[in-house]
Amino acid sequence: MGFERKHHRIHSPKDQLLSMAAHQSFHSSPFEWIICDDPIRHTRIFVIQGPDSLTSWWRVLFFHPTKFEGKLDVFVHRGMYEAAKVIYEKVIPHVVDFLQTHGEQARFQFTGHSLGGSIAVLVSLMLLIRNVVRCSMVEPVVTFGSPFVLCGGRKLLDELKLDDAQIYNVIMHRDIVPRGFSCNIPGFHISVLKLFKRSLHSHTCLNENKFMYSPLGNLLILQPNAKSSPGHPLLPPGTAFYALDTTGYKDTSNAAINGFLNSPHPLQTLFDPKAYGDDGTVSLNHDSSSYLKAINGVLRLHITATIVPKLREKKSLL
């Protein structure tokens, strides 16, 4: 497996960090990323790291919508789009190089945690819209704890002849970050937002659904053991990995997604004094190490449930 690590950080004195971030926000990327090659599947995997500094999180403040790739009815979080365009320019040589080496067998996959996952979704779509690769060459994107950043994304997938299976969103049961732009926004807060951003007056998702950006792709809910974090009120207790069944009516599926993203509501979490700090609930439910720990917990349960009975059966036969 090939391995390459790219560093794109903004360095500045502490007292100038905010002003430097604002000035350079749309001209560089503070996100780190790596490339891993799977020679057996002829697949190049791009992994985009989530934010690890104030500079990275600065982009969240540029949340107002802008057109995505010139599409009239598809809007995107501006800060994430600008970051995605920077990352796109960095990865495109590695995409072209892999295409030249593997030809029709070449496959590409994008993944990432937190804002890195949101960028992974955008970059993969940009490759398709710009006709750099065919849809069959792009494996499903997998995000971990990533906010949704598109309004009208469903139309875009339809245009590309893709379905929800193109994107898998793994969300910790109480992670506030994936809920941030897709929870219901109270009317008063909407009015305040529109006072500061005129572009929000005509924002479809906000006017029709009372959230900034709509969920896109399949939703996978990760619940760790109760010692790590209290169970979710809509889920049975215990460690588990849930997939939302979208085979029924669309309205029912949307209602289920909306119910999950609003329970608990991000504002409810933020009002809790225990939410803050390295050991606060926000960090514990969003940190990449928490996702890894929870996934390992699910895998251990699966191994215990499937492997151990088989070993006992073999032992009894002896």
Sequence and secondary structure as in RCSB ss.txt:
>XXXX:A:sequence
MGFERKHHRIHSPKDQLLSMAAHQSFHSSPFEWIICDDPIRHTRIFVIQGPDSLTSWWRVLFFHPTKFEGKLDVF
VHRGMYEAAKVIYEKVIPHVVDFLQTHGEQARFQFTGHSLGGSIAVLVSLMLLIRNVVRCSMVEPVVTFGSPFVL
CGGRKLLDELKLDDAQIYNVIMHRDIVPRGFSCNIPGFHISVLKLFKRSLHSHTCLNENKFMYSPLGNLLILQPN
AKSSPGHPLLPPGTAFYALDTTGYKDTSNAAINGFLNSPHPLQTLFDPKAYGDDGTVSLNHDSSSYLKAINGVLR
LHITATIVPKLREKKSLL
>XXXX:A:secstr
  EEEE       GGGHHHHHHHHTTT     EEEEEETTTTEEEEEE    SHHHHHGGG  SEEESTT TT E
EEHHHHHHHHHHHHHHHHHHHHHHHHHGGG EEEEEEETHHHHHHHHHHHHHHHTTSS GGGB  EEEES    E
ESHHHHHHHTT  GGGEEEEEETT STTTTTTS   HHHHHHHHHH GGGGG HHHHHHSSSS   SEEEEEE  
TTTS   TTS SSSEEEE   SS HHHHHHHHHHHHTSS HHHHHTSGGG STTSHHHHHH HHHHHHHHHHHHH
HHHHHHHHHHHHHHHHH 
